[in-house]
Amino acid sequence: MPPTPTYDDVVAENASLRQQNTALQAQVEALRSDVAVLKRLIGRDSSNSSMPPSGDTPASRRKAAKDRKQRATPSQRKPGKQAGTDGNHLARTADPDVVVDHEPDWCQGCGSGLHDAADAGVVVRQVFDIPIPVPVVTEHRAHRRRCGCGATTTAPFPDGVTAPAVYGPRVRAAALYLMARQHVPFERCAEAVGDLFALNVSTGWLDGLYTEAAGRLDPFLVEVADRLRDAGVIGVDETSDRVGLGTCWFHVARTDLLTLLHASNTRGQTAVTDAGILPGYEGTIIHDRLAMYWNYTDAGHGLCNAHLLRNLADVGVVWNQTWATAMADLLRETKKLVDTARDQGRTQLTRAQTRDLNNRYRAIVADGHTTTIKPEHRERNPIERDAHNLVKAFDTYQTEILAFTTDFTIPFDNNGAERDLRMVKLHRKISGCFRSLHGAERLAAVRSYISTTQKHGHDTLDALTALFNGQPWIPPPTGT
């Protein structure tokens, strides 16, 4: 029979158990923190991070679709074409280029011949096709005339006719379209030009063509930069790319009608200043709160709420971060209020709506500060630190976050800038990295031209043809 423990033994054992319990509690807290970090990592997708949608798993895509459906306003709209709307189909033309008549030879009823039978009408079907492309060769002859003074003068050749045999502006436009619009690599572009147009071009010629096009765009780029500096609201953003083993950055300044891309070796303020739009700009800049944009103090600022919604979803995996969900709901609700007011022809929210919005916003921020206080006996984990920094941002930048509610010309998000940069990321996926910064710079110039012409509803191939004809398309005076 074991000896009966003394009072001192019980006290010592209790102290030991208390010590073990404290250690276990600390270990549990550490494990909870690690689980939250791991859960955040495996749960990241395009809805809560800067990851592209192409990286989403099927499960995350289904969840995103379900969330969108739950947030959507119920609609009485039936699927498919709506009654009274124009259809989208291949319609027959009233003036076909070729007509081929087909006559029946035998009666399907009795088998008699139909050569002398009465006409009973015709059934018409049309086939739309393209002819086999055959290059058209135009010979330019520059005549010479000898003056009575003895001097001989030769007529000038048109723009682009620089050698005994050259490719015309339409061929050059089509090749550049494949490279800069469809992002086809040089070798495959040369193959496509050969297959489509029966022309044997080299990758060296294509490379020179790209450089020539970028050089012809100087007047266009100057004009777009001037328009952007005069615009009341512009969106700015940046994304990375590869130059050999190094990194380059594409910066964009844009409106709904203008796009200006700038390629640089750096992401920082030097590149933005070199682009020449933001220094001295006095309108409103829409951005994702990258530190360097705040340095442009002459301008007003508006923050991209799409970025903030992703940030809120990201920190929402932390326990008790209910403030993040509440703030996300408030932002979405406010966007609907602004959209409704704009549809009604109003230019601002009512005073009651503004007062309610600000009160709810401040209450959520206060809750966020309470939730993200520093834990006792340890430092914040990465998610807690991000949550703390995010609620501080909502506290500090309320005016900029809600700028779209006080000025309806300011968009809710900066998705337009992301769309204008998306083609750069697509180019990298299809064509790979650049060999030099020069390659990135000429892509930036040509993509600025293509994007702006498309925003104006202008045909891209016609715009590129005009470029090689020495008459680059310029935005009309109202194109800001």
C-alpha positions in Angstrom: 0.0 0.0 0.0 1.6 3.3 -1.1 2.3 5.8 1.6 -0.2 8.6 2.2 1.0 11.8 0.5 1.8 14.6 2.9 0.5 18.1 2.6 3.8 19.3 1.2 3.7 16.5 -1.5 0.2 17.7 -2.6 1.3 21.3 -2.7 4.3 20.4 -4.8 2.3 18.2 -7.2 -0.3 20.9 -7.6 2.4 23.4 -8.4 3.9 21.0 -11.0 0.5 20.4 -12.6 -0.2 24.1 -12.8 3.2 24.6 -14.5 2.4 21.8 -17.0 -1.1 23.3 -17.6 0.4 26.7 -18.4 2.9 25.1 -20.8 0.2 23.1 -22.5 -2.0 26.2 -22.8 0.9 28.0 -24.5 1.5 25.1 -26.8 -2.2 24.9 -27.7 -2.2 28.6 -28.5 0.9 28.2 -30.6 -0.7 25.3 -32.5 -3.9 27.3 -33.0 -1.7 30.1 -34.5 0.1 27.6 -36.8 -3.2 26.0 -37.9 -4.5 29.5 -38.8 -1.4 30.3 -40.8 -1.6 26.9 -42.6 -5.4 27.3 -43.2 -4.7 30.7 -44.7 -2.0 29.4 -47.0 -4.1 26.4 -48.4 -7.2 28.6 -48.6 -5.7 31.3 -50.8 -7.3 31.9 -54.2 -8.2 34.8 -56.4 -11.0 35.8 -54.0 -8.8 36.6 -51.1 -5.3 37.3 -52.6 -3.6 38.6 -55.7 -3.5 35.1 -57.2 -5.0 35.0 -60.8 -8.3 33.2 -61.3 -6.5 30.7 -63.5 -4.9 29.3 -60.4 -8.1 28.6 -58.6 -9.0 25.0 -57.8 -12.4 23.6 -59.0 -13.6 23.6 -55.4 -12.7 27.3 -54.9 -14.4 28.2 -58.2 -17.6 26.5 -57.1 -17.4 28.2 -53.7 -16.9 31.6 -55.4 -19.8 31.0 -57.8 -22.0 30.0 -54.8 -21.0 33.2 -52.9 -21.8 35.4 -55.9 -25.2 33.7 -56.3 -26.0 34.3 -52.6 -25.0 38.0 -52.8 -26.8 38.6 -56.1 -30.2 40.3 -56.1 -33.0 37.9 -57.1 -34.0 38.5 -60.7 -37.0 37.6 -62.8 -34.9 37.4 -65.9 -35.2 34.0 -67.6 -32.1 32.3 -69.0 -31.3 32.8 -72.7 -32.3 35.5 -75.2 -34.8 38.0 -73.8 -38.0 38.9 -75.6 -37.7 42.0 -77.8 -33.9 42.0 -77.8 -31.7 41.7 -80.9 -30.4 38.2 -81.6 -26.8 37.5 -82.3 -26.5 35.1 -85.3 -25.1 34.8 -88.8 -27.6 36.7 -90.9 -28.0 36.4 -94.7 -26.9 39.3 -96.8 -29.1 40.9 -99.5 -26.2 41.2 -101.9 -24.3 37.9 -102.2 -21.0 37.9 -104.1 -21.7 34.6 -105.9 -25.0 32.9 -106.7 -25.1 29.2 -107.5 -28.5 27.7 -108.7 -29.4 24.1 -108.0 -32.2 22.6 -110.1 -33.9 19.3 -109.1 -33.8 16.6 -111.9 -36.4 14.1 -110.8 -39.7 14.3 -108.9 -39.6 12.9 -105.4 -43.2 11.7 -105.8 -43.5 9.9 -109.1 -39.9 9.9 -110.4 -40.8 12.0 -113.6 -38.3 14.4 -115.0 -38.6 18.1 -114.0 -36.8 19.9 -116.9 -40.1 21.5 -118.1 -41.9 21.6 -114.8 -43.4 24.9 -113.4 -41.3 27.0 -111.1 -42.6 26.7 -107.4 -40.1 29.1 -105.7 -36.6 28.8 -104.3 -35.1 28.0 -100.9 -32.0 30.2 -100.1 -29.0 29.3 -98.0 -25.8 31.3 -97.8 -22.2 30.2 -97.0 -19.8 32.7 -95.6 -16.2 31.9 -96.4 -12.9 33.7 -97.2 -11.0 33.4 -100.4 -7.5 31.8 -100.5 -5.2 34.8 -99.7 -3.1 35.8 -102.6 -0.6 38.7 -102.2 -1.3 41.6 -104.4 1.9 43.2 -105.7 1.9 46.9 -106.4 4.8 48.3 -108.3 5.7 51.9 -107.6 7.7 53.7 -110.3 9.3 57.0 -109.3 9.8 58.9 -112.5 12.8 61.2 -113.1 12.7 64.6 -114.8 15.6 66.6 -116.0 15.2 70.4 -115.7 16.5 72.9 -118.2 19.0 73.9 -115.5 20.6 70.5 -115.7 19.3 69.0 -112.4 17.5 65.7 -112.3 14.6 65.3 -109.9 13.1 61.9 -108.8 9.6 61.6 -107.5 9.4 60.6 -103.8 8.1 57.1 -102.9 5.2 56.7 -100.5 5.8 56.2 -96.8 7.1 52.6 -96.1 8.3 52.0 -99.7 12.0 52.0 -98.7 13.5 49.1 -100.7 13.2 47.4 -104.1 10.8 44.9 -102.5 8.9 45.5 -99.2 5.9 44.2 -97.4 2.9 46.5 -97.4 1.2 48.1 -94.4 -1.6 45.6 -94.3 0.8 42.7 -94.1 2.8 44.4 -91.4 -0.3 45.3 -89.5 -1.5 41.7 -89.6 1.9 40.4 -88.3 2.0 43.0 -85.5 -1.6 42.1 -84.6 -0.6 38.5 -84.2 2.4 39.4 -82.0 1.0 42.3 -79.9 -2.7 41.5 -79.7 -2.7 37.7 -79.8 0.8 37.4 -78.2 2.0 34.8 -80.8 5.8 34.3 -80.4 8.0 35.3 -83.4 8.6 31.8 -84.8 5.0 30.9 -84.7 4.0 34.3 -86.1 6.3 33.7 -89.1 4.7 30.3 -89.5 1.2 31.8 -89.3 2.0 34.6 -91.8 3.3 31.9 -94.2 0.2 29.6 -93.8 -2.4 32.4 -93.9 -0.9 34.8 -96.5 1.6 32.7 -98.4 4.4 35.1 -97.5 7.8 33.9 -96.3 8.8 36.3 -93.5 11.7 35.8 -91.1 11.8 36.2 -87.3 14.4 39.0 -87.8 12.0 40.9 -90.0 9.2 40.5 -87.3 11.6 41.8 -84.6 12.4 44.9 -86.7 8.7 45.4 -87.5 7.9 45.5 -83.8 10.6 48.1 -83.1 9.5 50.2 -86.1 5.9 50.2 -84.8 6.9 51.3 -81.4 9.0 54.1 -82.9 6.1 55.3 -85.0 3.9 55.7 -81.8 5.7 58.7 -80.3 3.0 61.2 -81.3 0.2 58.9 -80.0 2.0 58.3 -76.7 2.6 62.1 -76.1 -1.1 62.8 -76.8 -2.4 60.1 -74.5 -0.1 61.3 -71.7 -1.4 64.8 -72.1 -5.0 63.6 -71.9 -4.3 61.5 -68.8 -2.7 64.5 -67.0 -5.9 66.4 -67.7 -8.3 63.6 -66.7 -10.3 64.1 -63.5 -9.8 60.4 -62.3 -7.2 57.9 -63.4 -6.4 54.4 -62.2 -2.8 53.3 -61.7 -1.3 49.9 -61.0 1.8 47.8 -61.7 2.8 44.2 -62.4 6.0 42.3 -62.8 7.5 40.5 -65.7 10.8 38.8 -66.5 13.8 40.1 -68.5 16.1 37.2 -68.9 17.0 36.2 -65.3 15.9 39.6 -63.9 12.7 41.4 -63.3 11.0 44.3 -65.0 7.8 46.2 -64.1 4.9 47.4 -66.2 3.1 50.5 -64.8 -0.2 51.6 -66.1 -2.2 54.9 -66.0 -5.6 54.7 -67.5 -9.2 55.8 -67.9 -12.1 54.1 -69.5 -11.0 55.6 -72.9 -7.2 55.8 -72.5 -4.4 53.4 -71.7 -0.7 54.2 -71.1 1.7 51.5 -70.2 5.3 52.2 -69.1 8.1 49.5 -68.8 10.9 49.9 -66.3 13.5 48.0 -64.4 12.0 49.2 -61.1 8.7 49.1 -59.4 9.4 52.2 -57.4 8.6 55.9 -57.6 11.4 56.6 -60.1 9.5 54.5 -62.7 6.2 56.3 -62.0 7.9 59.7 -62.2 9.6 58.7 -65.5 6.2 57.8 -67.0 5.3 61.5 -66.5 1.7 61.3 -65.5 1.6 61.6 -61.7 4.1 64.4 -61.0 2.0 67.5 -60.6 -1.3 65.6 -61.3 -4.2 67.3 -59.5 -7.1 64.8 -60.2 -7.9 61.7 -58.2 -5.6 58.6 -58.3 -7.2 55.2 -57.8 -4.7 52.7 -56.5 -4.2 49.8 -54.1 -2.5 51.9 -51.3 1.0 51.1 -52.4 3.2 53.5 -50.3 4.7 55.4 -53.3 1.4 56.6 -54.6 0.8 58.6 -51.4 3.8 60.7 -52.2 1.9 62.5 -54.9 0.3 65.0 -52.6 -1.1 67.3 -55.3 -3.6 64.7 -56.2 -6.6 63.3 -54.4 -6.7 59.5 -53.6 -9.2 56.8 -53.9 -8.6 53.2 -52.8 -9.5 50.0 -54.8 -12.2 48.3 -52.8 -11.8 45.1 -54.7 -8.3 44.8 -53.2 -9.7 45.6 -49.8 -12.4 42.9 -50.1 -9.7 40.4 -50.9 -7.7 41.6 -47.9 -10.8 41.2 -45.7 -11.5 37.7 -46.9 -7.8 36.8 -46.3 -7.7 37.9 -42.7 -11.2 36.5 -42.1 -9.7 33.1 -41.4 -8.5 34.3 -38.0 -10.7 33.4 -35.1 -13.1 36.1 -34.0 -12.4 38.4 -37.0 -16.1 39.1 -37.4 -15.3 42.7 -38.1 -13.8 41.7 -41.5 -17.0 40.1 -42.6 -19.1 43.0 -41.4 -16.9 45.5 -43.2 -17.0 43.5 -46.5 -20.8 43.4 -46.2 -20.9 47.1 -45.6 -18.7 47.9 -48.7 -20.8 45.7 -51.0 -24.1 47.2 -49.6 -22.7 50.7 -50.1 -21.7 50.0 -53.7 -25.3 49.0 -54.4 -26.6 52.2 -52.8 -24.3 54.3 -55.0 -25.2 52.3 -58.1 -28.9 52.8 -57.4 -28.4 56.5 -56.8 -26.5 56.9 -60.0 -29.2 55.0 -62.0 -31.7 57.5 -60.5 -29.7 60.4 -61.9 -28.5 61.5 -58.5 -24.9 62.7 -57.8 -24.6 61.9 -54.1 -26.1 59.8 -51.4 -28.7 61.3 -49.1 -27.6 62.8 -45.7 -29.3 59.9 -43.9 -27.5 57.3 -46.0 -24.2 59.1 -45.5 -24.7 59.4 -41.7 -25.7 55.7 -41.3 -22.7 54.6 -43.5 -20.2 56.6 -41.4 -21.7 55.4 -38.1 -21.6 51.8 -39.1 -18.1 52.1 -40.6 -16.7 53.6 -37.3 -18.4 50.9 -35.2 -16.9 48.2 -37.3 -13.5 49.8 -37.1 -13.8 50.0 -33.3 -14.7 46.3 -33.2 -11.7 45.6 -35.4 -9.3 47.4 -33.0 -10.7 45.4 -30.1 -10.4 42.1 -31.9 -6.8 42.7 -33.2 -5.2 43.7 -29.9 -1.9 42.1 -29.2 -2.2 38.7 -27.4 -0.6 38.3 -24.0 2.7 36.6 -23.6 3.5 36.3 -27.4 3.8 38.3 -30.6 1.1 38.4 -33.2 1.3 35.7 -35.8 1.4 36.7 -39.5 -2.4 36.7 -40.0 -3.0 38.6 -36.7 -0.4 41.1 -37.8 -2.1 41.5 -41.2 -5.5 41.9 -39.6 -4.1 44.5 -37.2 -2.6 46.5 -40.1 -5.7 46.2 -42.2 -8.0 47.6 -39.5 -5.5 50.4 -39.0 -5.7 51.1 -42.8 -9.5 51.2 -42.6 -9.2 53.6 -39.7 -6.7 55.9 -41.4 -8.0 55.9 -44.9 -11.8 56.1 -44.4 -12.1 59.1 -46.7 -10.1 57.4 -49.5 -11.9 54.1 -49.1 -15.3 55.8 -49.3 -14.3 58.3 -52.0 -16.7 56.6 -54.4 -19.6 57.6 -52.2 -18.9 61.3 -52.2 -17.9 61.6 -55.9 -19.8 59.3 -58.3 -17.1 59.8 -61.0 -14.7 57.8 -58.8 -15.1 54.0 -59.3 -15.6 51.5 -56.5 -12.6 49.6 -57.6 -9.5 49.7 -59.8 -10.4 46.6 -61.8 -10.0 48.6 -65.0 -6.3 49.0 -64.4 -6.0 45.3 -63.6 -7.7 44.5 -66.9 -5.3 46.8 -68.8 -2.3 45.0 -67.3 -3.8 41.5 -67.7 -2.6 41.3 -71.3 0.9 41.7 -70.1 0.6 38.6 -67.9 -1.0 36.8 -70.8 1.9 37.7 -73.0 4.3 36.2 -70.5 2.3 32.9 -70.4 2.2 32.6 -74.2 5.4 34.2 -75.4 7.7 33.9 -72.4 10.0 36.5 -70.9 11.8 39.3 -72.6 15.4 39.2 -73.7 15.9 42.9 -72.9 14.1 45.9 -71.5 13.8 47.1 -75.0 11.3 44.3 -75.7 9.2 45.3 -72.7 9.2 48.9 -73.7 8.0 48.3 -77.3 5.3 46.0 -76.0 4.2 48.7 -73.6 3.9 51.2 -76.5 2.0 49.0 -78.9 -0.3 47.6 -76.2 -1.1 51.2 -75.2 -2.1 51.9 -78.8 -4.2 48.7 -79.2 -5.9 49.1 -75.8 -6.9 52.7 -76.4 -8.2 52.1 -79.9 -10.3 49.2 -78.7 -11.8 51.4 -75.9 -12.9 53.8 -78.6 -14.5 51.0 -80.6 -11.9 51.4 -83.4 -10.9 48.3 -85.4 -7.5 47.2 -84.2 -6.2 46.0 -87.6 -7.3 49.2 -89.3 -5.5 51.2 -86.6 -2.3 49.2 -87.1 -2.6 49.6 -90.8 -2.9 53.4 -90.4 0.2 53.3 -88.1 2.3 51.8 -90.9 0.8 54.2 -93.4 2.4 57.0 -91.4 -0.9 58.2 -89.9 -1.3 56.7 -86.4 -4.7 56.9 -84.9 -5.1 59.7 -82.3 -7.9 59.8 -79.8 -10.6 62.4 -80.6 -10.6 65.6 -78.5 -13.2 64.3 -76.0 -11.3 61.1 -75.4 -10.3 61.6 -71.8 
